[in-house]
Every structure is written in C-alpha cells, then in structure tokens.
C-alpha cells in the first residue's frame, strides 16, 4: 500500500482508540449503514395510543429525527447507550445515515414512542469477509514507527480517513482488518423517538436528496 507513512501518522492520532469489542463513543452507531435489501426485520414495541380513526403520518425524506437508542449484542451485552452518554442522535430521514430497516421503522413512529428492532448482521454492518484482512508492506523505518504507536487489536485511521483494526505489525509490514468491528454481529436496537423537525428548505420548499437510481424504473 502506498502512503503507509500516512497510516503511521494517522495511527498516532488514533492512539486513544478503543480495542475491538467496544463501540466508538465519538459517533452514532448507525452511521455508515448502507446495505442491500435484506430479510424483514423483527420489530417489537408499543406505541402511544392514537385517537380512533386517525391515520398515523409517515415521516418524509429530509426530516430530522432525534432519537435515543440502546444497542445490544445477542448475549444482552450493551454496546452503546445514548442516555448513558447523554447524547441523543439527530439524523436525517432518506439520506442513508440509518440502516434501511431502522429507517423504515422509525419513519412510522410517533414522538415519544419506543420500539425494539432486531437486525441480522446482513441488515446491520454486513457479513465478515476474510479477504478484508490484508497485509500492507512498509519500510523498516515505518515498521519501527508503527510498533511504537500501534498495538494489535487497536483501531487506526487510514490516510483516506477510513478505519481498520491492527491485527499485527510484522518486520516487513502491517496486517490490517478492514472489516467493520461490528461486522458479522446481529444487533438489537431499542429506539425512542424524541423529536422530529423539518430539514433545510429553499424558498420554503424542503431540500430532499435526489437518487437517480431510485427514479429509474427497472424492467
């Protein structure tokens, strides 16, 4: 990999990163979730009572949802809890910043409502791929620098600002796992919809992202 020295510099900035098994506290667990269609998600929950005869409105693309969530692993271990961090997540609907199955469910929730979503690994961060574990060559000087900054199991930031897990630092290079740390894991999200707000507008008209792939009808 060219630019391995950039990795060494980035690793220094990432020296405080948590090891595999912990979820980064710096951003929402939902970010980066762009997946192909997957089987239907199991959804549980109870909604506030709606008035009889009133149809619930579905949230529109471009609207901003503020949510609290608890992310759990199959054994019940909590990976992230926004209430513990006192950091609710605010994300747009229809812009790919939520897993598709979560977005579909949240778009039909009401403010104050709570639901539980069970996602398979395919619906979350995807299946783990062994070919994503790769060795990148480095000079002796770069290896020495990496050994002083990075330990196996530590997350590092690559020059292109993507992240990877350091598997090993060898004499002639570094072995990195480019899989997402949560790939291959089924996840459960307990969601509370805290607030809904309109997104940005231009001359009073909502600005909605346009995806030409969705506009073309495939035969």
C-alpha positions in Angstrom: 0.0 0.0 0.0 1.5 3.3 -1.0 1.3 6.0 1.6 1.9 3.6 4.6 3.7 6.5 6.3 0.3 8.3 6.2 -1.0 5.3 8.2 1.7 5.7 10.7 0.8 9.4 11.2 -2.9 8.6 11.4 -2.2 5.8 13.9 -0.6 8.3 16.2 -3.8 10.4 16.1 -5.8 7.2 16.8 -3.7 6.0 19.7 -6.6 6.5 22.2 -9.0 4.4 20.1 -10.7 1.6 21.8 -10.0 -2.1 21.1 -12.3 -4.5 19.2 -15.4 -5.3 21.2 -16.1 -1.7 22.3 -18.1 0.7 20.3 -16.6 4.1 19.5 -18.2 6.8 21.6 -17.5 9.5 19.0 -20.3 9.0 16.6 -23.7 7.3 16.2 -23.7 3.6 15.8 -25.9 4.0 12.8 -23.6 5.9 10.6 -22.2 4.2 7.6 -25.0 1.7 7.3 -25.6 1.3 3.6 -26.7 -2.2 2.8 -28.5 -4.2 0.1 -32.1 -5.4 0.6 -32.3 -7.9 3.4 -35.0 -10.1 5.0 -37.7 -8.4 7.0 -36.6 -7.1 10.4 -38.3 -8.3 13.6 -39.9 -5.3 15.3 -41.4 -5.2 18.7 -42.8 -2.3 20.6 -45.8 -0.4 22.0 -47.0 2.9 20.7 -48.8 5.7 22.5 -52.5 5.4 22.0 -53.7 7.1 18.8 -57.1 8.6 18.5 -59.6 6.3 16.9 -59.9 6.9 13.2 -56.7 9.0 13.0 -54.2 7.7 10.4 -50.6 8.0 11.5 -48.4 10.1 9.2 -45.2 8.7 7.8 -42.1 10.8 8.2 -40.8 12.5 5.0 -37.4 12.2 3.4 -35.3 15.2 4.6 -36.9 15.4 8.0 -34.6 15.2 11.0 -35.3 12.7 13.7 -33.7 12.9 17.2 -33.6 9.5 18.9 -32.2 7.8 22.0 -31.1 4.3 21.5 -29.6 1.3 23.2 -27.6 -1.1 21.0 -27.2 -4.6 22.3 -25.5 -7.8 21.2 -27.3 -11.2 21.2 -26.0 -12.1 24.7 -27.6 -9.0 26.1 -24.4 -7.0 26.4 -24.9 -3.3 25.8 -22.6 -1.9 23.1 -23.8 1.7 23.3 -26.4 3.7 25.1 -27.1 7.3 24.2 -28.8 8.0 27.5 -25.7 7.0 29.5 -23.7 9.3 27.3 -26.4 12.0 27.4 -26.0 12.3 23.6 -29.2 11.7 21.6 -28.5 11.2 17.9 -30.1 13.6 15.3 -30.1 12.1 11.8 -31.9 12.9 8.5 -34.5 10.5 7.0 -33.8 9.3 3.5 -30.1 10.1 3.3 -28.5 6.8 4.1 -27.4 7.6 7.6 -29.6 4.9 9.2 -29.7 1.2 8.4 -32.6 0.8 5.9 -34.6 -1.4 8.2 -34.3 1.0 11.1 -35.1 4.0 8.9 -38.3 2.2 7.6 -39.4 1.5 11.2 -38.5 4.9 12.7 -40.3 6.7 9.8 -43.6 5.3 11.1 -43.1 6.1 14.8 -44.6 8.9 16.7 -42.7 11.2 19.1 -42.4 9.6 22.5 -42.9 6.1 21.0 -40.4 3.3 21.8 -39.7 0.2 19.7 -37.2 -2.6 19.6 -35.6 -3.6 16.3 -33.7 -6.9 15.8 -31.3 -6.7 12.9 -29.3 -9.6 11.5 -25.7 -8.9 10.7 -26.7 -8.6 7.0 -29.1 -5.8 7.9 -26.5 -4.0 10.1 -22.8 -3.9 9.3 -22.7 -6.9 6.9 -21.1 -10.3 6.9 -17.5 -10.6 7.9 -15.1 -11.1 4.9 -11.8 -12.8 5.4 -10.4 -11.2 2.3 -10.7 -7.9 4.1 -7.8 -8.9 6.3 -4.8 -7.7 4.3 -1.1 -7.1 4.8 0.4 -3.8 3.7 4.2 -3.6 3.1 6.2 -1.0 5.0 9.8 0.1 5.2 11.9 -0.8 8.3 11.6 2.8 9.5 7.8 2.8 9.1 7.5 -0.5 10.9 9.5 0.8 13.8 7.3 3.9 14.0 4.1 1.8 13.9 5.4 -0.6 16.6 5.9 2.4 18.9 2.3 3.7 18.3 0.0 0.7 17.5 -0.8 -2.4 19.4 -2.7 -5.5 17.9 -6.4 -5.0 18.4 -6.2 -1.3 18.2 -8.3 0.7 15.7 -6.3 3.0 13.4 -7.3 5.6 10.8 -6.1 5.2 7.3 -4.9 8.1 5.1 -8.3 8.0 3.3 -9.9 8.5 6.7 -11.5 5.0 6.8 -10.8 2.8 9.9 -9.2 -0.6 10.3 -8.2 -2.9 13.1 -4.5 -3.6 13.5 -4.0 -7.4 13.6 -0.2 -7.5 13.7 2.9 -5.4 13.0 5.4 -7.6 11.3 9.0 -7.0 10.2 8.1 -6.1 6.6 4.6 -4.6 7.1 1.4 -4.3 9.0 -1.7 -6.7 8.8 -5.0 -4.8 9.0 -8.6 -6.0 9.3 -10.7 -3.7 7.1 -14.0 -5.2 8.2 -16.2 -3.0 10.4 -15.6 -4.0 14.0 -19.3 -5.0 14.3 -19.4 -6.9 11.0 -20.8 -10.4 11.4 -22.8 -9.5 14.5 -26.6 -9.5 14.9 -27.7 -6.3 16.8 -30.7 -5.2 18.7 -31.7 -1.5 18.9 -34.1 -0.1 21.4 -35.2 3.2 19.9 -37.1 6.1 21.4 -38.2 8.8 19.0 -37.5 12.1 20.9 -38.3 14.7 18.3 -39.0 15.3 14.6 -38.0 18.5 12.8 -38.1 19.7 9.2 -34.8 19.7 7.4 -33.3 22.6 5.4 -35.6 24.4 2.9 -35.0 26.7 -0.1 -37.7 29.3 -0.6 -40.0 27.4 1.6 -39.5 24.1 -0.3 -37.9 21.2 1.5 -34.5 20.1 0.1 -34.6 16.4 -0.5 -31.6 14.4 -1.8 -32.1 13.0 -5.3 -31.0 9.5 -6.1 -31.3 8.8 -9.9 -31.2 5.0 -9.2 -34.5 5.3 -7.3 -36.0 7.4 -10.1 -35.3 4.9 -12.8 -37.9 2.0 -13.1 -36.0 -1.2 -13.7 -37.7 -3.7 -16.0 
